Amino acid sequence: MLYQVDPLQDARWSELLDRHPAAGIFHMPEWLEALRRTYGYEPFVLTPSAPGQELSEGLVVCRVRSWITGNRLVSLPFSDHCEPLVSDAAGLERLLEGLKQEAKRSKHKYIELRPLSLLPGDESGLEKSESFCLHRLDLNPKAGELYSAFHKDCIQRKIQRAEREKLVYEEGRSQELLRKFYELQVTTRRRHQLAPQPFAWFRNLADCLGEKMQVRVVSKNGTPAASILTIGFRRSMVYKYGASEKQFSNLGGTQWLFWKAIQDAKNQGMLEFDLGRSEWDNEGLVQSKDRLGAKRTAVSYWRYPAVSAAEDRAGWKLDVAKRVFTYLPNSWLTTTGSLLYKHIG
């Protein structure tokens, strides 16, 4: 028999995260609460542990309700990856069977999983829907060795340039820093023909995650030039968002921010810097993470039932939307993002 647990209220979920070696940032109740506050997603954990028992295993899922993209069960929306916290493949299959029954009962369109290493078996009926490139940097080497592994021209010299330019560095979670980050985020998303996430998402992340989250900003002559947002949990730091002003790209601000974040992670005793997912065809982004010395792995998303060919051919809609985003004023662009993102997760 399987049970549903509220990870925002039941302390046993946090206790499992403390024990399980595969627990990560996206499992945290604070991350789940930010998702709930911003987008209205309802998280639950499917587990074989009865009420009152210590949780032995758990699969955390969000109910995503949308009249545009359909209702679905996702583990987890806006999360680069989310490993099922089970002991073996048999445990995963048991939870997946329960999740399929829940999807049928509640009439959800599909189930989506984003595991790192423990993959669904052929008998599960889940199939790959998307694949991404995930970069992770091993922090065990000394700081000097990590620096020496950076690409000499594209990273090391950029860091040296940033230091010569005397860029002003700030970090924290204040409203002022969030605004600086968000203005750069809007500019960057427009450059890539994408709507920005709602400001409320970043404000809620700051409120929920507290000191686990850091916004890092560098400025030139009082103007924000680049910013990154990082989240730390146990022995891992995750780079989640980054933005920059194109006119300052030659100053090395972004590279310097990564070096600052890597040094901070080292000083905190962390063992890994997770640089997040990239689309395989985004060669520039993939290469920039390679140049930091990070190692590539593939992370695949899985769905049940499988995505139909008709759904796969919906890419033309995104192309049209991108053309529209290019010409929208900032106020309209941010409003569009606020309206759309809860349907995307």
Secondary structure, 3 states (H helix, E strand, C coil): CCEEECCCCCHHHHHHHHHCCCCCHHHCHHHHHHHHHHHCCEEEEEECCCCCCCCCCEEEEEEECCCCCCCEEEECCCCCCCCCECCCHHHHHHHHHHHHHHHHHCCCCEEEECCCCCCCCHHHCCEEEEEEEEEEEECCCCHHHHHHHCCHHHHHHHHHHHHHCCCEEEEECCHHHHHHHHHHHHHHHHHCCCCCCCHHHHHHHHHHHHHHEEEEEEEECCEEEEEEEEEEECCEEEEEEEEECHHHHHHCHHHHHHHHHHHHHHHCCCCEEEEEEECCCCHHHHHHHHCCCCEEEEEEEEEECCCCHHHHCCHHHHHHHHHHHHHCCHHHHHHHHHHHHHHCC
